[in-house]
Amino acid sequence: MKSSLCVYYSENSKLLKFLIFYIDRNESEFIQDIIKWVDSIMVNRTFLNVARYLVRIESRVRDIYQHLSMGRNDIICMVGIFETGGIGKTTIAKENYNRISYQFEGSCFLSKVGGLIQLQKTLLYEIFGISLDFHDIDRRINVIRHRLFSKRVLLILDDVDELVELETLPRALDWFGLGTRIIITARDQHLLNISKVDSKYKLKILANDEALKHFSLHAFEKDEPLDEYHVELSKQVLQYAQGLPLALTVLGSTLKDQSIHQWKSVLNRYKQIPDINIQSVLRSYDSLEDNEKDMFLDIACFFKVGTLADVIKIFDNCGFSLDYDI
């Protein structure tokens, strides 16, 4: 049978689209070539780790997609995502990266980007595997322009909290080709105004029904509490967490598999410390490095029993150092 398969990416879908037409070629050999080609693409793609349970993620991803104007390749578009810590800005940014990065010639997800020089070095290394070890400014700029000029790139700058990080962007825009998309996440809307983003998206806290589902998935591994008694206790958790996904994640993981007595004890402890604010807890979490955040959530979610020695051994095997990172 003389047939062939033309494979292309859809701009509006993660799925590969297929067109069949006839040419002179052995079908089985051609199919094997297609499999190898698709496999090479999937191997070379970087998928960022996101939370296991994602509530309200689809609508937020669609919103960001619309803000990015993905159908237009004649512009460079910058979108800013903002709101307080613990509400899910990084999660949304990572999920968008995973879904659309294949559409670009290069992609890069950066946290705490630093100044212009660091941005240049990181971009060239992440996208092209090039190390910029020389300090000559003119030479460095020429390399940047040569490598990135006309390239359609996806760049995500996560958790920007300093003006110096955004002051580099106007100059950086000259490096990229049309069709480039830049996503910035920040707690301070004023920083996004300074960077002159094309569009801003404010993340909102979870509604009560969404918050209950998010908490239940972590506490019960179900969409809702186990029984009416847990419903009433869960309402107290929601009141304390204030609709913040991170707080709901930590509290749900902490209370998972605990007795009613332990639930009451934990909730009473929160009531007896009125001066502790969930926001301050989240600010402390946000100040951690990425590996420290991973360790924090792992401890909250998984290490309720066992000895300290066991925990240290597990983290050591995963490449973490408790002596250094905690």
C-alpha positions as CSV (number, residue, x, y, z in Angstrom):
1,M,0.0,0.0,0.0
2,K,1.4,3.4,-1.0
3,S,0.6,5.8,1.8
4,S,2.2,8.4,3.9
5,L,1.5,10.4,7.0
6,C,2.1,14.2,7.4
7,V,2.3,15.2,11.0
8,Y,1.9,18.7,12.3
9,Y,1.1,20.5,15.5
10,S,-2.2,22.3,16.1
11,E,-1.9,25.8,17.5
12,N,-4.9,25.1,19.7
13,S,-4.2,21.6,21.0
14,K,-1.5,19.6,22.5
15,L,-2.4,16.7,20.3
16,L,-0.7,15.8,17.1
17,K,-2.8,16.1,14.0
18,F,-2.5,13.7,11.1
19,L,-3.1,14.0,7.4
20,I,-3.0,11.0,5.2
21,F,-2.0,11.2,1.6
22,Y,-0.5,8.8,-1.0
23,I,3.1,8.7,-2.0
24,D,5.6,6.0,-3.2
25,R,6.9,4.6,0.1
26,N,6.8,1.5,2.2
27,E,4.1,2.1,4.8
28,S,5.7,0.2,7.7
29,E,9.1,1.9,7.3
30,F,7.4,5.3,7.1
31,I,5.4,4.7,10.3
32,Q,8.6,3.7,12.1
33,D,10.1,7.0,11.0
34,I,7.1,8.9,12.3
35,I,7.3,7.1,15.7
36,K,11.0,7.9,16.0
37,W,10.3,11.5,15.0
38,V,7.5,12.0,17.6
39,D,9.6,10.2,20.3
40,S,12.5,12.6,19.7
41,I,10.2,15.5,20.2
42,M,8.8,14.2,23.4
43,V,12.2,13.2,24.8
44,N,13.6,16.7,24.1
45,R,10.6,18.5,25.8
46,T,10.9,19.5,29.4
47,F,7.8,19.0,31.5
48,L,7.7,21.1,34.7
49,N,6.4,19.4,37.9
50,V,3.1,20.7,39.0
51,A,0.8,19.8,41.9
52,R,-1.0,16.5,41.9
53,Y,-4.4,18.0,42.5
54,L,-5.4,21.0,40.5
55,V,-8.7,22.7,41.1
56,R,-10.0,25.3,38.7
57,I,-6.9,24.9,36.6
58,E,-8.6,24.6,33.2
59,S,-10.4,28.0,33.3
60,R,-7.3,29.8,34.5
61,V,-5.1,28.2,31.8
62,R,-7.7,29.2,29.1
63,D,-7.7,32.7,30.5
64,I,-3.9,33.0,30.2
65,Y,-4.0,31.5,26.8
66,Q,-6.4,34.2,25.6
67,H,-4.2,36.9,27.2
68,L,-1.2,35.6,25.3
69,S,-3.0,36.0,21.9
70,M,-1.5,32.8,20.7
71,G,-3.0,33.1,17.3
72,R,-0.9,36.1,16.4
73,N,2.7,35.6,15.2
74,D,3.2,39.2,14.2
75,I,3.7,40.5,17.8
76,I,5.8,39.9,20.9
77,C,3.4,39.6,23.9
78,M,4.1,40.0,27.6
79,V,1.5,38.9,30.2
80,G,1.7,39.5,33.9
81,I,0.1,37.2,36.5
82,F,-0.2,38.8,39.9
83,E,-1.7,38.3,43.4
84,T,-0.6,37.4,46.9
85,G,1.6,34.4,47.7
86,G,0.2,30.9,48.0
87,I,-2.6,31.5,45.4
88,G,-1.0,29.5,42.6
89,K,0.8,31.8,40.3
90,T,3.7,29.5,39.8
91,T,1.4,26.5,39.3
92,I,-0.5,28.3,36.6
93,A,2.7,29.5,34.9
94,K,4.1,25.9,34.9
95,E,0.9,24.4,33.6
96,N,0.9,26.9,30.7
97,Y,4.5,26.2,30.0
98,N,3.8,22.4,29.8
99,R,0.9,23.0,27.4
100,I,2.3,25.5,24.9
101,S,6.1,25.2,25.0
102,Y,6.2,22.8,22.1
103,Q,4.9,25.6,19.8
104,F,8.1,27.6,20.2
105,E,11.6,27.3,18.9
106,G,13.0,27.6,22.4
107,S,11.5,27.8,25.9
108,C,12.8,28.8,29.3
109,F,11.3,28.9,32.8
110,L,13.3,31.1,35.2
111,S,12.9,31.9,38.9
112,K,14.7,34.8,40.5
113,V,16.2,35.9,37.2
114,G,18.5,38.6,38.6
115,G,20.0,41.3,36.3
116,L,20.6,41.6,32.6
117,I,23.8,39.7,32.4
118,Q,22.3,36.7,34.4
119,L,19.3,36.7,32.1
120,Q,21.5,36.7,29.0
121,K,23.6,33.8,30.3
122,T,20.6,31.7,31.5
123,L,18.7,32.1,28.2
124,L,21.6,31.1,26.0
125,Y,22.4,28.1,28.3
126,E,18.8,26.9,28.7
127,I,17.7,27.3,25.0
128,F,20.9,26.6,23.1
129,G,23.2,25.0,25.7
130,I,25.8,27.7,25.3
131,S,27.8,29.0,28.3
132,L,28.7,32.7,28.3
133,D,32.0,32.9,30.1
134,F,33.3,36.1,28.6
135,H,32.7,39.5,30.0
136,D,33.0,41.7,26.9
137,I,29.7,43.5,26.8
138,D,29.7,44.1,23.0
139,R,30.6,40.5,22.2
140,R,28.0,39.1,24.6
141,I,25.3,41.3,23.0
142,N,26.3,40.2,19.5
143,V,26.1,36.5,20.5
144,I,22.7,37.1,22.0
145,R,21.4,38.8,18.9
146,H,22.8,36.2,16.6
147,R,21.4,33.3,18.5
148,L,18.0,34.7,19.5
149,F,17.2,37.1,16.6
150,S,14.1,36.0,14.8
151,K,13.6,33.0,17.2
152,R,10.1,32.5,18.5
153,V,10.7,31.9,22.2
154,L,8.6,31.2,25.3
155,L,10.0,32.9,28.4
156,I,8.5,32.6,31.9
157,L,10.0,34.8,34.7
158,D,8.6,33.4,37.9
159,D,8.2,35.1,41.3
160,V,9.7,38.5,40.3
161,D,10.0,40.7,43.3
162,E,12.7,43.2,42.5
163,L,12.7,46.1,40.1
164,V,16.1,45.2,38.7
165,E,14.7,42.0,37.4
166,L,12.1,43.8,35.2
167,E,14.3,46.7,34.2
168,T,16.1,44.3,31.9
169,L,13.0,43.4,29.9
170,P,12.7,46.4,27.5
171,R,16.2,45.8,26.3
172,A,15.7,42.0,26.2
173,L,12.7,42.4,23.8
174,D,15.1,43.3,21.0
175,W,16.7,39.9,21.3
176,F,13.6,37.9,20.3
177,G,11.7,37.3,17.1
178,L,8.0,38.0,16.5
179,G,5.7,35.4,18.0
180,T,7.7,35.3,21.3
181,R,5.6,35.1,24.4
182,I,6.7,36.2,27.9
183,I,4.9,35.4,31.1
184,I,5.8,37.2,34.4
185,T,4.5,36.2,37.8
186,A,4.7,38.7,40.7
187,R,2.9,39.6,43.9
188,D,3.3,43.3,43.3
189,Q,1.1,44.7,40.5
190,H,3.2,47.8,40.4
191,L,6.2,45.8,39.2
192,L,4.1,44.7,36.2
193,N,3.2,48.3,35.4
194,I,6.9,49.2,35.3
195,S,7.7,46.3,33.0
196,K,4.9,47.6,30.6
197,V,3.3,44.2,30.1
198,D,0.7,44.0,27.4
199,S,-1.9,42.3,29.6
200,K,-2.4,41.6,33.3
201,Y,-4.2,38.7,34.9
202,K,-5.2,38.8,38.5
203,L,-5.6,35.4,40.2
204,K,-8.5,35.2,42.6
205,I,-8.8,33.0,45.7
206,L,-10.8,29.9,45.4
207,A,-14.6,30.1,46.0
208,N,-15.9,28.1,48.9
209,D,-16.9,25.1,46.8
210,E,-13.6,25.1,45.0
211,A,-11.7,25.4,48.3
212,L,-13.6,22.5,49.8
213,K,-12.8,20.3,46.8
214,H,-9.1,21.3,46.9
215,F,-8.9,20.6,50.6
216,S,-10.8,17.3,50.3
217,L,-8.5,16.0,47.6
218,H,-5.6,16.4,49.9
219,A,-7.3,15.3,53.1
220,F,-9.4,12.5,51.9
221,E,-8.3,11.9,48.2
222,K,-11.9,12.5,47.3
223,D,-13.8,15.5,45.9
224,E,-15.7,16.0,49.2
225,P,-15.4,15.1,53.0
226,L,-16.1,11.6,54.1
227,D,-19.1,12.4,56.3
228,E,-21.1,15.2,57.8
229,Y,-18.9,15.4,60.8
230,H,-15.9,16.0,58.6
231,V,-17.9,18.5,56.6
232,E,-18.3,20.7,59.7
233,L,-14.6,20.4,60.6
234,S,-13.6,21.1,57.0
235,K,-15.6,24.4,57.1
236,Q,-13.4,25.5,60.0
237,V,-10.3,24.8,57.9
238,L,-11.7,26.8,55.0
239,Q,-12.3,29.7,57.2
240,Y,-8.7,29.7,58.4
241,A,-7.2,29.1,54.9
242,Q,-9.0,32.0,53.3
243,G,-9.3,30.3,50.0
244,L,-5.5,30.1,49.4
245,P,-4.5,26.8,47.6
246,L,-1.2,26.5,49.3
247,A,-2.7,26.8,52.8
248,L,-5.4,24.2,51.8
249,T,-2.8,21.9,50.5
250,V,-0.6,22.0,53.6
251,L,-3.6,21.7,56.0
252,G,-5.2,18.9,54.0
253,S,-2.0,16.9,53.9
254,T,-1.4,17.5,57.6
255,L,-4.9,16.3,58.6
256,K,-5.0,13.3,56.2
257,D,-5.6,10.0,58.0
258,Q,-5.8,11.7,61.4
259,S,-8.5,10.9,63.9
260,I,-11.4,13.3,64.7
261,H,-9.7,14.0,68.1
262,Q,-6.5,15.1,66.2
263,W,-8.5,17.2,63.8
264,K,-10.1,19.1,66.7
265,S,-6.7,19.5,68.4
266,V,-5.2,21.0,65.3
267,L,-8.1,23.4,64.7
268,N,-8.2,24.4,68.3
269,R,-4.5,25.2,68.2
270,Y,-5.1,27.5,65.3
271,K,-7.9,29.3,67.2
272,Q,-5.7,29.8,70.2
273,I,-3.1,31.6,68.2
274,P,-5.1,34.5,66.8
275,D,-2.0,36.7,66.0
276,I,-0.6,34.2,63.6
277,N,-1.7,35.1,60.1
278,I,-1.8,32.6,57.2
279,Q,-0.3,35.3,55.0
280,S,2.8,35.5,57.1
281,V,3.2,31.7,57.0
282,L,2.9,31.8,53.2
283,R,5.4,34.7,52.9
284,S,7.9,32.5,54.8
285,Y,7.2,29.7,52.4
286,D,7.6,32.0,49.4
287,S,11.0,33.1,50.6
288,L,12.3,29.5,50.3
289,E,14.4,28.3,47.4
290,D,12.7,25.9,45.0
291,N,14.4,22.8,46.4
292,E,13.5,24.0,50.0
293,K,9.8,24.4,48.9
294,D,9.8,20.8,47.5
295,M,11.2,19.5,50.8
296,F,8.7,21.5,52.9
297,L,5.7,20.1,50.9
298,D,7.2,16.6,50.9
299,I,7.5,16.7,54.7
300,A,4.0,18.1,55.2
301,C,2.4,15.5,52.8
302,F,4.3,12.3,53.5
303,F,6.4,12.3,56.6
304,K,3.9,12.0,59.5
305,V,5.5,8.8,60.9
306,G,9.0,7.4,61.0
307,T,12.3,8.5,62.5
308,L,14.4,11.6,61.6
309,A,17.1,9.2,60.4
310,D,14.6,7.7,57.9
311,V,13.6,11.1,56.5
312,I,17.3,12.2,56.2
313,K,18.1,9.0,54.3
314,I,15.2,9.4,51.9
315,F,16.1,13.0,51.2
316,D,19.8,12.1,50.7
317,N,18.9,9.5,48.1
318,C,16.8,12.2,46.3
319,G,19.8,14.6,46.2
320,F,18.6,16.9,49.1
321,S,20.7,17.8,52.1
322,L,18.8,18.4,55.4
323,D,21.9,19.8,57.0
324,Y,22.3,22.4,54.2
325,D,18.7,23.0,52.9
326,I,16.9,23.2,56.2
